Structures are given as C-alpha cells and as structure tokens.
Amino acid sequence: MNKKRNLLLLGFLLGVATNLINKPVLKLAIFAGLAAYLFLTFDEWEYKERVGK
C-alpha cells in the first residue's frame, strides 16, 4: 500500500513539475521568436530607409 501511494505521489509531483517547466519554456520560445521577427523586420525597414530603397 505504501509503495502505491509513493508512486501516485511521485507521478503527481512529476506532472506538476512538467507543467511548471513547459509553460515558461513555451512562453519564452514564443517571446523570443516574436522578438527576433520584430527585430529583423525593423532592421530591414531601417536599412531600406537609410539606403533609399
């Protein structure tokens, strides 16, 4: 009985840890991708403005 309870507790804790890890990583990946896209778009616009297209 104690072994089953420990396994259930371990499964719950691993699920919570996975849930906490994945969401910030996903948010960070989305933020970094958006930041890179915005930077590259701005860089291209600034280059066209400076050179005169």
Summary of the structure (lengths in Angstrom):
residues: 53
radius of gyration: 22.8
end to end distance: 74.3
largest distance: 76.1
contacts: 98
relative contact order: 0.07
helix: 94%
strand: 0%
